[in-house]
Amino acid sequence: MTITDLVSLGVNPTAPSTGIGSAGSSQRSTQPATSSDNVSLSGLAQLLQTGSSDRAARLASLSAAVRSGTYSVSPEALSRSVVSETISATQPYASQQ
């Protein structure tokens, strides 16, 4: 995916569009475009959006603990997690043999 800065290309993204195929045409509409578009979020999207502030606070807390050197990981919990992930990741392969 490429994101292009339209302003650096000399294009005004806020100027009214004259439509496809009108490049080079000297006639431009001076009336603003009217839009009846609207957006609504599903319940799941709203839940995810609400949870993002909680997640951001948790990440800020963890980041501060790591920077200050007070964050510690239980070796037992880490090893259990690594083994569990490895087993679950290899389950589809084990059933094919």
Biopython code that builds the backbone (N, CA, C, O; Angstrom):
import numpy as np
from Bio.PDB.StructureBuilder import StructureBuilder

atoms = [
    (1, "MET", "N", (0.846, -1.170, 0.000)),
    (1, "MET", "CA", (0.000, 0.000, 0.000)),
    (1, "MET", "C", (0.888, 1.228, 0.000)),
    (1, "MET", "O", (1.851, 1.307, 0.764)),
    (2, "THR", "N", (0.573, 2.162, -0.837)),
    (2, "THR", "CA", (1.337, 3.391, -0.936)),
    (2, "THR", "C", (0.440, 4.564, -0.579)),
    (2, "THR", "O", (-0.688, 4.672, -1.059)),
    (3, "ILE", "N", (0.954, 5.429, 0.262)),
    (3, "ILE", "CA", (0.227, 6.644, 0.623)),
    (3, "ILE", "C", (0.969, 7.805, -0.009)),
    (3, "ILE", "O", (2.164, 7.994, 0.217)),
    (4, "THR", "N", (0.251, 8.574, -0.798)),
    (4, "THR", "CA", (0.867, 9.685, -1.513)),
    (4, "THR", "C", (0.356, 10.997, -0.941)),
    (4, "THR", "O", (-0.843, 11.178, -0.728)),
    (5, "ASP", "N", (1.283, 11.900, -0.699)),
    (5, "ASP", "CA", (0.929, 13.231, -0.227)),
    (5, "ASP", "C", (0.479, 14.039, -1.429)),
    (5, "ASP", "O", (1.307, 14.472, -2.231)),
    (6, "LEU", "N", (-0.837, 14.250, -1.565)),
    (6, "LEU", "CA", (-1.382, 14.938, -2.727)),
    (6, "LEU", "C", (-0.934, 16.387, -2.809)),
    (6, "LEU", "O", (-0.754, 16.913, -3.908)),
    (7, "VAL", "N", (-0.752, 17.038, -1.680)),
    (7, "VAL", "CA", (-0.356, 18.444, -1.686)),
    (7, "VAL", "C", (1.020, 18.600, -2.309)),
    (7, "VAL", "O", (1.256, 19.552, -3.053)),
    (8, "SER", "N", (1.946, 17.665, -2.013)),
    (8, "SER", "CA", (3.285, 17.762, -2.587)),
    (8, "SER", "C", (3.266, 17.543, -4.096)),
    (8, "SER", "O", (4.203, 17.943, -4.788)),
    (9, "LEU", "N", (2.210, 16.913, -4.617)),
    (9, "LEU", "CA", (2.070, 16.710, -6.059)),
    (9, "LEU", "C", (1.354, 17.865, -6.732)),
    (9, "LEU", "O", (1.143, 17.849, -7.945)),
    (10, "GLY", "N", (0.978, 18.871, -5.949)),
    (10, "GLY", "CA", (0.293, 20.026, -6.502)),
    (10, "GLY", "C", (-1.205, 19.842, -6.624)),
    (10, "GLY", "O", (-1.868, 20.588, -7.344)),
    (11, "VAL", "N", (-1.742, 18.858, -5.929)),
    (11, "VAL", "CA", (-3.177, 18.598, -5.978)),
    (11, "VAL", "C", (-3.802, 19.105, -4.695)),
    (11, "VAL", "O", (-3.300, 18.829, -3.606)),
    (12, "ASN", "N", (-4.880, 19.835, -4.814)),
    (12, "ASN", "CA", (-5.599, 20.322, -3.646)),
    (12, "ASN", "C", (-6.702, 19.321, -3.330)),
    (12, "ASN", "O", (-7.712, 19.286, -4.032)),
    (13, "PRO", "N", (-6.528, 18.481, -2.262)),
    (13, "PRO", "CA", (-7.520, 17.454, -1.973)),
    (13, "PRO", "C", (-8.864, 18.020, -1.512)),
    (13, "PRO", "O", (-9.854, 17.290, -1.479)),
    (14, "THR", "N", (-8.919, 19.295, -1.159)),
    (14, "THR", "CA", (-10.182, 19.883, -0.704)),
    (14, "THR", "C", (-10.915, 20.608, -1.820)),
    (14, "THR", "O", (-12.036, 21.078, -1.625)),
    (15, "ALA", "N", (-10.290, 20.704, -2.990)),
    (15, "ALA", "CA", (-10.951, 21.356, -4.118)),
    (15, "ALA", "C", (-12.046, 20.454, -4.643)),
    (15, "ALA", "O", (-11.898, 19.233, -4.637)),
    (16, "PRO", "N", (-13.162, 21.044, -5.104)),
    (16, "PRO", "CA", (-14.243, 20.210, -5.631)),
    (16, "PRO", "C", (-13.786, 19.459, -6.867)),
    (16, "PRO", "O", (-13.098, 20.013, -7.724)),
    (17, "SER", "N", (-14.166, 18.222, -6.950)),
    (17, "SER", "CA", (-13.799, 17.376, -8.076)),
    (17, "SER", "C", (-14.717, 17.635, -9.242)),
    (17, "SER", "O", (-15.904, 17.913, -9.067)),
    (18, "THR", "N", (-14.158, 17.542, -10.441)),
    (18, "THR", "CA", (-14.985, 17.725, -11.637)),
    (18, "THR", "C", (-15.387, 16.393, -12.229)),
    (18, "THR", "O", (-16.086, 16.355, -13.242)),
    (19, "GLY", "N", (-14.967, 15.313, -11.629)),
    (19, "GLY", "CA", (-15.379, 13.997, -12.088)),
    (19, "GLY", "C", (-14.318, 13.324, -12.936)),
    (19, "GLY", "O", (-13.314, 13.933, -13.305)),
    (20, "ILE", "N", (-14.556, 12.066, -13.236)),
    (20, "ILE", "CA", (-13.614, 11.270, -14.015)),
    (20, "ILE", "C", (-13.674, 11.706, -15.472)),
    (20, "ILE", "O", (-14.753, 11.966, -16.006)),
    (21, "GLY", "N", (-12.537, 11.783, -16.099)),
    (21, "GLY", "CA", (-12.478, 12.118, -17.504)),
    (21, "GLY", "C", (-12.539, 13.600, -17.783)),
    (21, "GLY", "O", (-12.616, 13.991, -18.948)),
    (22, "SER", "N", (-12.509, 14.433, -16.781)),
    (22, "SER", "CA", (-12.603, 15.868, -17.022)),
    (22, "SER", "C", (-11.256, 16.551, -16.898)),
    (22, "SER", "O", (-11.188, 17.779, -16.843)),
    (23, "ALA", "N", (-10.175, 15.771, -16.854)),
    (23, "ALA", "CA", (-8.852, 16.380, -16.782)),
    (23, "ALA", "C", (-8.622, 17.197, -18.031)),
    (23, "ALA", "O", (-8.908, 16.734, -19.135)),
    (24, "GLY", "N", (-8.122, 18.377, -17.881)),
    (24, "GLY", "CA", (-7.871, 19.246, -19.003)),
    (24, "GLY", "C", (-9.059, 20.124, -19.343)),
    (24, "GLY", "O", (-8.944, 21.037, -20.161)),
    (25, "SER", "N", (-10.175, 19.862, -18.735)),
    (25, "SER", "CA", (-11.360, 20.680, -18.983)),
    (25, "SER", "C", (-11.232, 21.967, -18.202)),
    (25, "SER", "O", (-10.804, 21.955, -17.048)),
    (26, "SER", "N", (-11.592, 23.059, -18.808)),
    (26, "SER", "CA", (-11.472, 24.337, -18.127)),
    (26, "SER", "C", (-12.725, 24.688, -17.346)),
    (26, "SER", "O", (-12.738, 25.677, -16.612)),
    (27, "GLN", "N", (-13.784, 23.892, -17.491)),
    (27, "GLN", "CA", (-15.016, 24.166, -16.766)),
    (27, "GLN", "C", (-14.979, 23.451, -15.426)),
    (27, "GLN", "O", (-14.744, 22.244, -15.368)),
    (28, "ARG", "N", (-15.204, 24.177, -14.374)),
    (28, "ARG", "CA", (-15.218, 23.586, -13.036)),
    (28, "ARG", "C", (-16.487, 24.005, -12.328)),
    (28, "ARG", "O", (-16.986, 25.116, -12.507)),
    (29, "SER", "N", (-16.993, 23.104, -11.531)),
    (29, "SER", "CA", (-18.192, 23.395, -10.759)),
    (29, "SER", "C", (-17.807, 24.236, -9.551)),
    (29, "SER", "O", (-16.825, 23.937, -8.872)),
    (30, "THR", "N", (-18.563, 25.272, -9.284)),
    (30, "THR", "CA", (-18.281, 26.109, -8.126)),
    (30, "THR", "C", (-19.226, 25.795, -6.978)),
    (30, "THR", "O", (-19.121, 26.382, -5.901)),
    (31, "GLN", "N", (-20.152, 24.865, -7.210)),
    (31, "GLN", "CA", (-21.081, 24.498, -6.152)),
    (31, "GLN", "C", (-20.488, 23.347, -5.345)),
    (31, "GLN", "O", (-19.956, 22.395, -5.915)),
    (32, "PRO", "N", (-20.580, 23.434, -4.008)),
    (32, "PRO", "CA", (-20.055, 22.349, -3.185)),
    (32, "PRO", "C", (-20.879, 21.078, -3.394)),
    (32, "PRO", "O", (-22.089, 21.130, -3.613)),
    (33, "ALA", "N", (-20.203, 19.956, -3.320)),
    (33, "ALA", "CA", (-20.889, 18.682, -3.462)),
    (33, "ALA", "C", (-21.710, 18.410, -2.206)),
    (33, "ALA", "O", (-21.264, 18.655, -1.085)),
    (34, "THR", "N", (-22.896, 17.907, -2.416)),
    (34, "THR", "CA", (-23.727, 17.536, -1.271)),
    (34, "THR", "C", (-23.575, 16.049, -1.044)),
    (34, "THR", "O", (-23.424, 15.280, -1.994)),
    (35, "SER", "N", (-23.614, 15.648, 0.195)),
    (35, "SER", "CA", (-23.414, 14.251, 0.526)),
    (35, "SER", "C", (-24.438, 13.800, 1.548)),
    (35, "SER", "O", (-24.765, 14.522, 2.490)),
    (36, "SER", "N", (-24.929, 12.607, 1.346)),
    (36, "SER", "CA", (-25.853, 12.038, 2.322)),
    (36, "SER", "C", (-25.224, 10.823, 2.990)),
    (36, "SER", "O", (-25.925, 9.987, 3.561)),
    (37, "ASP", "N", (-23.898, 10.728, 2.918)),
    (37, "ASP", "CA", (-23.196, 9.615, 3.545)),
    (37, "ASP", "C", (-23.266, 9.728, 5.050)),
    (37, "ASP", "O", (-23.235, 10.830, 5.599)),
    (38, "ASN", "N", (-23.361, 8.591, 5.719)),
    (38, "ASN", "CA", (-23.268, 8.577, 7.170)),
    (38, "ASN", "C", (-22.620, 7.274, 7.604)),
    (38, "ASN", "O", (-22.613, 6.293, 6.861)),
    (39, "VAL", "N", (-22.088, 7.273, 8.786)),
    (39, "VAL", "CA", (-21.366, 6.121, 9.308)),
    (39, "VAL", "C", (-21.973, 5.720, 10.633)),
    (39, "VAL", "O", (-22.288, 6.569, 11.467)),
    (40, "SER", "N", (-22.136, 4.421, 10.823)),
    (40, "SER", "CA", (-22.571, 3.926, 12.126)),
    (40, "SER", "C", (-21.689, 2.737, 12.493)),
    (40, "SER", "O", (-21.339, 1.921, 11.640)),
    (41, "LEU", "N", (-21.342, 2.655, 13.750)),
    (41, "LEU", "CA", (-20.476, 1.584, 14.224)),
    (41, "LEU", "C", (-21.313, 0.437, 14.772)),
    (41, "LEU", "O", (-22.339, 0.653, 15.417)),
    (42, "SER", "N", (-20.868, -0.766, 14.511)),
    (42, "SER", "CA", (-21.548, -1.929, 15.067)),
    (42, "SER", "C", (-21.251, -2.003, 16.557)),
    (42, "SER", "O", (-20.376, -1.302, 17.065)),
    (43, "GLY", "N", (-21.977, -2.844, 17.234)),
    (43, "GLY", "CA", (-21.748, -3.022, 18.669)),
    (43, "GLY", "C", (-20.341, -3.491, 18.959)),
    (43, "GLY", "O", (-19.726, -3.042, 19.926)),
    (44, "LEU", "N", (-19.811, -4.403, 18.122)),
    (44, "LEU", "CA", (-18.450, -4.902, 18.309)),
    (44, "LEU", "C", (-17.433, -3.782, 18.115)),
    (44, "LEU", "O", (-16.485, -3.665, 18.892)),
    (45, "ALA", "N", (-17.622, -2.966, 17.093)),
    (45, "ALA", "CA", (-16.694, -1.855, 16.842)),
    (45, "ALA", "C", (-16.710, -0.877, 18.003)),
    (45, "ALA", "O", (-15.663, -0.372, 18.407)),
    (46, "GLN", "N", (-17.900, -0.606, 18.545)),
    (46, "GLN", "CA", (-17.992, 0.304, 19.684)),
    (46, "GLN", "C", (-17.296, -0.290, 20.903)),
    (46, "GLN", "O", (-16.635, 0.424, 21.657)),
    (47, "LEU", "N", (-17.447, -1.607, 21.094)),
    (47, "LEU", "CA", (-16.780, -2.279, 22.206)),
    (47, "LEU", "C", (-15.265, -2.208, 22.048)),
    (47, "LEU", "O", (-14.546, -1.933, 23.009)),
    (48, "LEU", "N", (-14.785, -2.456, 20.831)),
    (48, "LEU", "CA", (-13.343, -2.381, 20.578)),
    (48, "LEU", "C", (-12.815, -0.972, 20.776)),
    (48, "LEU", "O", (-11.713, -0.782, 21.291)),
    (49, "GLN", "N", (-13.601, 0.016, 20.367)),
    (49, "GLN", "CA", (-13.183, 1.405, 20.521)),
    (49, "GLN", "C", (-13.119, 1.775, 21.997)),
    (49, "GLN", "O", (-12.205, 2.485, 22.416)),
    (50, "THR", "N", (-14.068, 1.310, 22.782)),
    (50, "THR", "CA", (-14.081, 1.576, 24.215)),
    (50, "THR", "C", (-12.899, 0.897, 24.898)),
    (50, "THR", "O", (-12.253, 1.481, 25.769)),
    (51, "GLY", "N", (-12.624, -0.336, 24.497)),
    (51, "GLY", "CA", (-11.521, -1.087, 25.087)),
    (51, "GLY", "C", (-10.168, -0.525, 24.732)),
    (51, "GLY", "O", (-9.189, -0.806, 25.424)),
    (52, "SER", "N", (-10.078, 0.263, 23.671)),
    (52, "SER", "CA", (-8.787, 0.773, 23.250)),
    (52, "SER", "C", (-8.194, 1.740, 24.277)),
    (52, "SER", "O", (-6.973, 1.812, 24.415)),
    (53, "SER", "N", (-9.031, 2.479, 24.996)),
    (53, "SER", "CA", (-8.491, 3.381, 26.014)),
    (53, "SER", "C", (-7.962, 2.579, 27.203)),
    (53, "SER", "O", (-6.957, 2.951, 27.809)),
    (54, "ASP", "N", (-8.640, 1.479, 27.533)),
    (54, "ASP", "CA", (-8.146, 0.605, 28.596)),
    (54, "ASP", "C", (-6.824, -0.040, 28.184)),
    (54, "ASP", "O", (-5.898, -0.162, 28.986)),
    (55, "ARG", "N", (-6.756, -0.449, 26.921)),
    (55, "ARG", "CA", (-5.542, -1.085, 26.420)),
    (55, "ARG", "C", (-4.397, -0.078, 26.394)),
    (55, "ARG", "O", (-3.267, -0.416, 26.746)),
    (56, "ALA", "N", (-4.674, 1.136, 25.988)),
    (56, "ALA", "CA", (-3.645, 2.172, 25.945)),
    (56, "ALA", "C", (-3.109, 2.456, 27.347)),
    (56, "ALA", "O", (-1.906, 2.648, 27.527)),
    (57, "ALA", "N", (-3.997, 2.482, 28.334)),
    (57, "ALA", "CA", (-3.564, 2.713, 29.714)),
    (57, "ALA", "C", (-2.699, 1.552, 30.208)),
    (57, "ALA", "O", (-1.700, 1.767, 30.895)),
    (58, "ARG", "N", (-3.087, 0.321, 29.856)),
    (58, "ARG", "CA", (-2.313, -0.867, 30.254)),
    (58, "ARG", "C", (-0.932, -0.842, 29.592)),
    (58, "ARG", "O", (0.073, -1.136, 30.239)),
    (59, "LEU", "N", (-0.882, -0.492, 28.310)),
    (59, "LEU", "CA", (0.405, -0.425, 27.616)),
    (59, "LEU", "C", (1.297, 0.675, 28.190)),
    (59, "LEU", "O", (2.510, 0.491, 28.297)),
    (60, "ALA", "N", (0.717, 1.803, 28.555)),
    (60, "ALA", "CA", (1.500, 2.883, 29.154)),
    (60, "ALA", "C", (2.081, 2.436, 30.488)),
    (60, "ALA", "O", (3.230, 2.738, 30.808)),
    (61, "SER", "N", (1.281, 1.716, 31.259)),
    (61, "SER", "CA", (1.736, 1.208, 32.553)),
    (61, "SER", "C", (2.877, 0.206, 32.376)),
    (61, "SER", "O", (3.879, 0.267, 33.089)),
    (62, "LEU", "N", (2.719, -0.719, 31.421)),
    (62, "LEU", "CA", (3.773, -1.709, 31.164)),
    (62, "LEU", "C", (5.041, -1.039, 30.642)),
    (62, "LEU", "O", (6.148, -1.416, 31.025)),
    (63, "SER", "N", (4.882, -0.066, 29.786)),
    (63, "SER", "CA", (6.027, 0.641, 29.234)),
    (63, "SER", "C", (6.809, 1.352, 30.329)),
    (63, "SER", "O", (8.040, 1.323, 30.342)),
    (64, "ALA", "N", (6.093, 1.987, 31.244)),
    (64, "ALA", "CA", (6.755, 2.681, 32.356)),
    (64, "ALA", "C", (7.498, 1.687, 33.245)),
    (64, "ALA", "O", (8.603, 1.970, 33.706)),
    (65, "ALA", "N", (6.891, 0.519, 33.487)),
    (65, "ALA", "CA", (7.539, -0.495, 34.323)),
    (65, "ALA", "C", (8.798, -1.031, 33.656)),
    (65, "ALA", "O", (9.804, -1.257, 34.329)),
    (66, "VAL", "N", (8.758, -1.236, 32.354)),
    (66, "VAL", "CA", (9.938, -1.721, 31.633)),
    (66, "VAL", "C", (11.041, -0.674, 31.675)),
    (66, "VAL", "O", (12.199, -1.000, 31.933)),
    (67, "ARG", "N", (10.679, 0.609, 31.416)),
    (67, "ARG", "CA", (11.680, 1.684, 31.440)),
    (67, "ARG", "C", (12.323, 1.839, 32.809)),
    (67, "ARG", "O", (13.518, 2.117, 32.909)),
    (68, "SER", "N", (11.541, 1.663, 33.856)),
    (68, "SER", "CA", (12.086, 1.857, 35.207)),
    (68, "SER", "C", (12.798, 0.615, 35.728)),
    (68, "SER", "O", (13.454, 0.662, 36.769)),
    (69, "GLY", "N", (12.669, -0.501, 35.005)),
    (69, "GLY", "CA", (13.344, -1.728, 35.433)),
    (69, "GLY", "C", (12.567, -2.516, 36.470)),
    (69, "GLY", "O", (13.110, -3.456, 37.050)),
    (70, "THR", "N", (11.324, -2.166, 36.722)),
    (70, "THR", "CA", (10.532, -2.872, 37.728)),
    (70, "THR", "C", (9.645, -3.958, 37.139)),
    (70, "THR", "O", (8.976, -4.667, 37.890)),
    (71, "TYR", "N", (9.618, -4.112, 35.819)),
    (71, "TYR", "CA", (8.794, -5.143, 35.184)),
    (71, "TYR", "C", (9.522, -6.469, 35.256)),
    (71, "TYR", "O", (10.683, -6.567, 34.857)),
    (72, "SER", "N", (8.853, -7.480, 35.759)),
    (72, "SER", "CA", (9.467, -8.805, 35.818)),
    (72, "SER", "C", (8.472, -9.844, 35.298)),
    (72, "SER", "O", (7.257, -9.703, 35.433)),
    (73, "VAL", "N", (9.027, -10.868, 34.714)),
    (73, "VAL", "CA", (8.230, -11.942, 34.147)),
    (73, "VAL", "C", (8.519, -13.213, 34.929)),
    (73, "VAL", "O", (9.675, -13.529, 35.210)),
    (74, "SER", "N", (7.467, -13.939, 35.277)),
    (74, "SER", "CA", (7.627, -15.222, 35.950)),
    (74, "SER", "C", (8.205, -16.223, 34.956)),
    (74, "SER", "O", (7.596, -16.464, 33.915)),
    (75, "PRO", "N", (9.347, -16.803, 35.244)),
    (75, "PRO", "CA", (9.929, -17.788, 34.312)),
    (75, "PRO", "C", (9.000, -18.976, 34.074)),
    (75, "PRO", "O", (8.927, -19.500, 32.962)),
    (76, "GLU", "N", (8.292, -19.398, 35.118)),
    (76, "GLU", "CA", (7.371, -20.532, 34.974)),
    (76, "GLU", "C", (6.212, -20.181, 34.034)),
    (76, "GLU", "O", (5.845, -20.976, 33.168)),
    (77, "ALA", "N", (5.647, -18.996, 34.210)),
    (77, "ALA", "CA", (4.533, -18.581, 33.366)),
    (77, "ALA", "C", (4.992, -18.423, 31.919)),
    (77, "ALA", "O", (4.270, -18.794, 30.994)),
    (78, "LEU", "N", (6.181, -17.877, 31.722)),
    (78, "LEU", "CA", (6.714, -17.704, 30.379)),
    (78, "LEU", "C", (6.935, -19.047, 29.702)),
    (78, "LEU", "O", (6.555, -19.228, 28.545)),
    (79, "SER", "N", (7.550, -19.997, 30.415)),
    (79, "SER", "CA", (7.822, -21.304, 29.810)),
    (79, "SER", "C", (6.528, -22.041, 29.496)),
    (79, "SER", "O", (6.428, -22.692, 28.455)),
    (80, "ARG", "N", (5.534, -21.952, 30.378)),
    (80, "ARG", "CA", (4.240, -22.591, 30.110)),
    (80, "ARG", "C", (3.599, -22.004, 28.856)),
    (80, "ARG", "O", (3.052, -22.730, 28.026)),
    (81, "SER", "N", (3.674, -20.699, 28.734)),
    (81, "SER", "CA", (3.091, -20.023, 27.585)),
    (81, "SER", "C", (3.786, -20.421, 26.286)),
    (81, "SER", "O", (3.121, -20.664, 25.279)),
    (82, "VAL", "N", (5.109, -20.488, 26.300)),
    (82, "VAL", "CA", (5.865, -20.860, 25.115)),
    (82, "VAL", "C", (5.534, -22.297, 24.703)),
    (82, "VAL", "O", (5.297, -22.563, 23.524)),
    (83, "VAL", "N", (5.516, -23.218, 25.658)),
    (83, "VAL", "CA", (5.206, -24.617, 25.361)),
    (83, "VAL", "C", (3.772, -24.755, 24.868)),
    (83, "VAL", "O", (3.519, -25.477, 23.903)),
    (84, "SER", "N", (2.836, -24.077, 25.514)),
    (84, "SER", "CA", (1.437, -24.141, 25.120)),
    (84, "SER", "C", (1.229, -23.618, 23.699)),
    (84, "SER", "O", (0.511, -24.233, 22.911)),
    (85, "GLU", "N", (1.852, -22.490, 23.370)),
    (85, "GLU", "CA", (1.753, -21.926, 22.023)),
    (85, "GLU", "C", (2.365, -22.859, 20.990)),
    (85, "GLU", "O", (1.817, -23.023, 19.899)),
    (86, "THR", "N", (3.477, -23.462, 21.319)),
    (86, "THR", "CA", (4.141, -24.378, 20.398)),
    (86, "THR", "C", (3.268, -25.594, 20.131)),
    (86, "THR", "O", (3.139, -26.028, 18.987)),
    (87, "ILE", "N", (2.673, -26.142, 21.171)),
    (87, "ILE", "CA", (1.795, -27.307, 21.011)),
    (87, "ILE", "C", (0.569, -26.947, 20.180)),
    (87, "ILE", "O", (0.195, -27.690, 19.273)),
    (88, "SER", "N", (-0.051, -25.823, 20.478)),
    (88, "SER", "CA", (-1.257, -25.450, 19.728)),
    (88, "SER", "C", (-0.933, -25.109, 18.282)),
    (88, "SER", "O", (-1.765, -25.332, 17.402)),
    (89, "ALA", "N", (0.250, -24.575, 18.015)),
    (89, "ALA", "CA", (0.635, -24.233, 16.649)),
    (89, "ALA", "C", (0.948, -25.473, 15.823)),
    (89, "ALA", "O", (0.818, -25.445, 14.599)),
    (90, "THR", "N", (1.357, -26.553, 16.466)),
    (90, "THR", "CA", (1.728, -27.773, 15.739)),
    (90, "THR", "C", (0.586, -28.783, 15.697)),
    (90, "THR", "O", (0.743, -29.829, 15.067)),
    (91, "GLN", "N", (-0.537, -28.527, 16.327)),
    (91, "GLN", "CA", (-1.653, -29.473, 16.338)),
    (91, "GLN", "C", (-2.149, -29.824, 14.938)),
    (91, "GLN", "O", (-2.366, -31.006, 14.674)),
    (92, "PRO", "N", (-2.340, -28.877, 14.028)),
    (92, "PRO", "CA", (-2.818, -29.264, 12.695)),
    (92, "PRO", "C", (-1.851, -30.199, 11.979)),
    (92, "PRO", "O", (-2.286, -31.070, 11.226)),
    (93, "TYR", "N", (-0.555, -30.037, 12.197)),
    (93, "TYR", "CA", (0.449, -30.879, 11.546)),
    (93, "TYR", "C", (0.458, -32.270, 12.157)),
    (93, "TYR", "O", (0.664, -33.250, 11.441)),
    (94, "ALA", "N", (0.244, -32.381, 13.447)),
    (94, "ALA", "CA", (0.264, -33.669, 14.127)),
    (94, "ALA", "C", (-0.893, -34.547, 13.658)),
    (94, "ALA", "O", (-0.738, -35.764, 13.562)),
    (95, "SER", "N", (-2.045, -33.954, 13.365)),
    (95, "SER", "CA", (-3.204, -34.740, 12.955)),
    (95, "SER", "C", (-3.085, -35.216, 11.502)),
    (95, "SER", "O", (-3.801, -36.138, 11.112)),
    (96, "GLN", "N", (-2.206, -34.620, 10.693)),
    (96, "GLN", "CA", (-2.042, -35.011, 9.292)),
    (96, "GLN", "C", (-1.120, -36.209, 9.134)),
    (96, "GLN", "O", (-1.113, -36.841, 8.078)),
    (97, "GLN", "N", (-0.349, -36.532, 10.150)),
    (97, "GLN", "CA", (0.641, -37.614, 10.019)),
    (97, "GLN", "C", (0.062, -38.953, 10.340)),
    (97, "GLN", "O", (0.765, -39.961, 10.277)),
]
sb = StructureBuilder()
sb.init_structure("model")
sb.init_model(0)
sb.init_chain("A")
sb.init_seg("    ")
for serial, (resi, resn, name, xyz) in enumerate(atoms, 1):
    if name == "N":
        sb.init_residue(resn, " ", resi, " ")
    sb.init_atom(name, np.array(xyz, "f"), 0.0, 1.0, " ", f" {name:<3s}", serial, name[0])
structure = sb.get_structure()
